Amino acid sequence: MTDAGRAVHVVLPGDIDDPATPSGGNTYDRRICAGLGERGWSVHEHPVPGAWPHPEPADRATLAGLLAATPDDAVVLLDGLIASTVPDVLAPHAHRLRLVVLVHMPLNDETEGRALAIARAVVTTSEWTRRRLLARHPLPADRVRVAPPGVTPTPPAPPGSATGGRLLCVAAISHHKGHDVLVDALSVVAEGTWTLVCAGTLTREPELVHRLRDQLASAGLADRVRLAGPLTGAALDAAYASADLLVLPSRSETYGMVVTEALARGLPVLGTRVGGVPEALGRTPDGDLPGLLVPPDDPAALAGALSWWLGDGELRARLRRAALARRDTLTDWPVTVALLAGVLKEVAE
């Protein structure tokens, strides 16, 4: 199935292709642009510089100029990181452009509500986000759709180590990702045999990285926890392949694409019961969880789950089997693209 002849203008964050700042949102946007092109859409990409969602006046002016130069009646897909902060920039073009906002992470404020109300359709990346937006803003339910992230089919990772102690966290080091909670939890299980690799940018919140290094040193864990910085491509594949467990200690998370990336390799997940993480983790066809979920911002609960994982070989084997079974139920990116393309097609007609 193709959409040959249809055109879409996609407004993207300026760092969309910056290898130093990989993110789930950027990966999703890049996959969508590529997938729409494969379906026959004419995709016009417009990266907009700026520290979104906190733009400077010059960044807002750049966006305004871009929209003003876009042809009448064009379909425009805007990343919510940009669109949700500037309803005043969108409003003058609402009647002549067919605006669609893609929300990765809800901002939950009045500005976002006004921006989304301007759009002809809103697409979220999880059911949780859709429910959140409808609860916070008076939006027509039929205008808010869901296109969950896909996952690239990947060979299963090798069987885990004998101790299960090779831990991996894939997340930018920022407050909402909860690395400090993880370090507190690891200090409780310091007698166990484990190491942790943290793969994620170190530049988003430099002061937090500094405090995290001090926290690791104070707990005597600096030689067991490696802050590897952002890993992509073969380096990230190798990190997954050498891990026993993905740990995602987030305080907030709209979906958690790294969860399905781990499951695509048959790797169990220890995550927090927050936002869209339970949705991403899902269940096997038999109803089993392919991992463990704990409350967010709770070092004791996280430490308890880590202790259970490290101390119970039968649990590790069971969760590994469940992760492999869940792997077979995951959907690839073409499904995501088809869902979003359907929304764009409706808006275009």
C-alpha positions in Angstrom: 0.0 0.0 0.0 1.3 3.4 -0.9 0.3 7.0 -0.5 2.0 8.2 -3.7 1.5 11.9 -4.5 0.6 12.9 -1.0 2.9 15.5 0.7 3.6 16.2 4.4 5.8 18.9 6.0 7.4 17.6 9.2 8.6 20.1 11.8 11.3 18.5 13.8 13.6 19.5 16.7 16.9 20.8 15.5 18.9 18.0 17.1 17.0 15.3 15.3 20.2 13.7 13.9 22.7 14.7 16.7 24.5 11.5 17.8 25.4 13.2 21.0 21.8 13.5 22.1 19.9 10.4 21.1 16.4 10.1 22.4 13.3 8.0 21.9 11.5 11.0 20.4 14.2 11.6 17.8 14.3 8.0 16.9 10.5 7.9 16.5 10.5 11.0 14.3 13.3 9.7 12.1 11.5 6.3 11.7 8.3 8.1 10.8 9.9 10.3 8.2 11.6 7.3 6.6 8.5 5.2 6.7 6.2 7.8 5.2 8.7 8.2 2.3 8.6 4.4 1.8 4.8 4.5 1.6 5.0 7.1 -1.2 4.6 10.3 0.7 6.6 13.3 -0.3 8.2 14.2 3.0 9.6 17.7 3.5 11.6 17.8 6.7 12.1 21.1 8.6 14.4 20.9 11.6 14.0 23.9 13.8 16.9 25.0 16.0 16.3 25.8 19.6 16.2 24.5 23.2 12.7 23.2 22.8 10.4 23.1 24.7 12.0 26.4 26.0 12.5 28.3 22.8 14.2 31.7 22.5 12.4 34.5 20.6 14.6 33.8 17.6 13.6 30.2 17.6 9.9 31.1 17.7 10.5 33.6 14.8 12.2 30.8 12.8 9.2 28.6 13.3 6.8 31.4 12.4 8.7 32.1 9.2 8.7 28.4 8.3 4.9 28.1 8.7 4.3 31.3 6.8 6.3 29.9 3.9 4.4 26.6 3.8 1.9 26.4 1.0 -1.8 26.8 1.7 -3.7 23.6 2.5 -0.5 21.7 3.2 -0.5 18.9 5.8 2.0 19.8 8.6 3.1 17.3 11.2 4.7 19.0 14.2 6.7 17.4 16.9 4.9 18.2 20.2 8.1 19.3 21.8 7.8 22.3 19.5 4.1 22.7 18.8 2.9 22.3 22.4 4.7 25.4 23.6 3.7 28.0 20.9 0.0 28.2 20.3 0.4 31.8 19.4 2.7 30.9 16.5 0.3 28.1 15.3 -2.9 30.1 15.5 -2.4 32.5 12.6 -2.0 29.4 10.3 -4.7 27.1 11.7 -7.2 27.8 9.0 -4.9 27.6 5.9 -2.7 24.7 7.1 -3.7 21.2 8.1 -1.9 20.9 11.4 -1.2 17.6 13.2 0.7 17.5 16.5 2.7 14.4 17.5 3.0 14.3 21.3 5.8 12.2 22.7 5.7 13.7 26.2 2.7 15.7 27.5 3.5 19.1 29.1 0.3 19.1 31.1 -0.2 22.9 31.1 -2.6 25.4 29.7 -0.3 26.4 26.8 -0.2 22.8 25.6 -4.0 22.6 25.8 -4.4 25.7 23.6 -1.8 24.4 21.1 -3.5 21.0 20.8 -6.9 22.6 20.4 -5.7 24.4 17.3 -4.6 21.1 15.6 -6.9 19.1 13.3 -5.6 15.9 14.9 -3.2 14.9 17.7 -1.2 11.7 17.6 0.3 10.2 20.8 2.9 7.5 21.2 1.1 5.6 23.9 -2.4 4.9 25.2 -1.3 6.4 28.5 -0.5 9.7 26.9 -3.8 9.8 25.1 -5.7 9.3 28.3 -3.5 11.9 30.0 -4.2 14.5 27.3 -8.0 13.8 27.3 -8.1 14.1 31.1 -6.2 17.4 31.1 -7.6 19.2 28.1 -11.1 19.5 26.6 -10.1 17.8 23.3 -12.6 15.8 21.2 -11.7 12.1 21.8 -11.9 11.2 18.1 -9.2 13.7 17.3 -6.6 12.1 19.5 -5.1 9.0 18.1 -2.4 6.6 19.1 0.6 5.3 17.1 2.8 3.3 19.5 6.5 3.0 18.6 7.6 0.0 16.6 10.7 -2.1 17.2 13.2 -3.4 14.7 13.4 -7.2 14.6 16.6 -8.2 16.3 18.3 -11.6 17.0 17.9 -12.7 20.6 20.7 -11.8 22.9 23.0 -14.6 24.1 21.8 -16.5 27.3 22.4 -14.5 30.4 25.4 -14.8 32.8 25.3 -17.3 35.7 24.8 -14.5 38.2 22.5 -12.2 36.2 24.6 -9.3 37.4 25.3 -7.5 34.1 22.9 -4.6 34.4 22.2 -2.0 31.7 20.4 1.3 31.9 19.7 3.1 28.6 18.6 6.6 29.3 19.8 10.2 29.2 21.0 11.2 32.6 18.3 13.5 33.7 16.2 13.9 36.8 13.1 12.2 35.5 15.1 9.1 34.5 15.9 8.3 38.1 19.5 7.4 38.0 20.0 8.7 41.5 17.2 6.3 42.7 19.0 3.4 41.0 22.3 4.3 42.7 20.6 4.4 46.1 19.1 1.0 45.3 22.4 -0.5 44.2 24.1 0.7 47.4 21.7 -1.6 49.3 22.7 -4.7 47.2 26.4 -3.7 47.1 27.4 -7.2 48.4 26.0 -8.8 45.3 28.0 -9.6 42.1 26.9 -7.0 39.6 28.1 -4.3 37.3 26.0 -1.5 35.6 26.5 0.3 32.3 24.6 3.5 31.9 24.2 4.4 28.3 22.9 7.9 27.7 23.9 11.5 27.1 25.8 13.2 29.9 25.2 16.8 28.7 21.5 17.4 29.3 21.9 18.1 33.0 25.6 18.5 33.8 25.1 19.3 37.4 23.1 16.1 37.9 25.9 14.1 36.3 28.4 15.7 38.8 26.1 14.9 41.7 25.7 11.3 40.4 29.4 10.8 40.3 29.8 12.1 43.8 26.9 9.7 44.9 28.7 6.8 43.3 32.0 7.6 45.0 30.3 8.1 48.4 28.6 4.7 48.0 31.9 3.0 46.9 30.3 2.0 43.6 32.3 4.1 41.1 34.3 1.1 39.9 31.2 -0.9 39.3 29.1 1.6 37.4 30.2 3.0 34.1 28.7 6.2 32.7 29.3 5.3 29.1 27.7 8.4 27.5 25.4 8.0 24.5 25.7 4.7 22.6 24.2 4.1 19.2 24.4 1.6 16.4 26.8 -1.3 16.9 28.0 0.0 20.3 24.4 0.0 21.7 23.7 -3.4 20.1 26.8 -4.8 21.9 25.6 -3.3 25.2 22.3 -5.0 24.9 24.0 -8.3 23.9 26.2 -8.4 26.9 23.5 -7.5 29.4 21.4 -9.7 31.6 18.7 -7.1 32.6 17.6 -3.7 31.4 16.9 -1.4 34.4 14.7 1.7 33.8 14.2 3.6 37.1 12.2 6.5 35.6 10.2 8.9 37.7 8.1 9.6 34.6 7.9 7.9 31.2 5.4 8.3 28.4 6.3 4.9 26.9 9.9 3.8 27.2 11.1 2.7 23.8 14.2 1.1 25.4 11.8 -1.4 27.1 10.6 -2.8 23.7 14.2 -2.6 22.4 15.3 -4.9 25.2 12.4 -7.2 24.8 13.1 -7.4 21.0 16.4 -9.1 22.1 14.6 -11.3 24.7 16.1 -9.3 27.5 14.0 -9.0 30.7 13.2 -5.5 32.1 13.1 -4.1 35.6 11.2 -0.8 35.4 8.9 1.5 37.3 5.2 1.3 37.2 4.8 4.8 35.8 3.3 6.3 32.6 3.4 4.1 29.6 6.1 1.7 30.9 3.6 -1.1 31.8 2.1 -0.6 28.3 5.5 -1.0 26.7 6.4 -4.0 28.9 3.1 -5.7 28.0 2.5 -9.4 28.7 3.2 -12.7 26.9 0.3 -14.5 25.1 0.0 -16.5 28.4 -0.4 -13.4 30.4 3.1 -13.4 32.0 5.1 -10.2 32.7 8.5 -10.3 30.9 10.0 -8.3 33.8 9.4 -6.7 37.1 7.7 -3.4 37.9 8.2 -1.3 41.1 6.8 2.0 42.2 8.7 5.1 41.0 11.1 7.1 43.2 11.3 4.2 45.7 14.9 3.0 46.2 13.8 0.3 48.7 11.4 -1.2 46.3 13.9 -1.1 43.5 16.6 -2.6 45.7 14.2 -5.4 46.7 13.5 -6.2 43.1 17.3 -6.2 42.3 18.0 -8.5 45.2 15.3 -10.9 44.1 16.7 -10.9 40.5 20.3 -11.4 41.6 19.4 -14.1 44.2 16.9 -16.2 42.3 18.1 -18.1 39.3 14.7 -19.7 38.7 13.2 -16.1 38.5 15.8 -15.1 36.0 15.1 -18.1 33.8 11.4 -17.5 34.0 11.6 -13.9 33.1 14.0 -14.7 30.3 11.5 -17.1 28.8 8.7 -14.5 29.2 10.9 -11.9 27.5 11.5 -14.2 24.5 7.7 -14.9 24.3 6.9 -11.2 24.5 9.5 -10.7 21.7 7.3 -12.6 19.3 4.3 -10.2 19.9 6.1 -7.0 19.2 5.3 -5.0 16.1 7.7 -3.4 13.6 7.9 0.2 12.6 5.7 -0.2 9.4 2.7 -0.7 11.7 3.4 2.6 13.5 3.9 4.4 10.2 0.6 3.0 8.8 -1.3 4.2 11.9 0.2 7.7 11.6 -0.2 7.8 7.8 -3.9 7.0 8.3 -4.4 10.1 10.4 -2.5 12.3 7.9 -4.6 10.9 5.1 -7.8 11.8 6.9 -6.6 15.3 7.6 -5.5 15.7 4.0 -9.0 14.8 2.6 
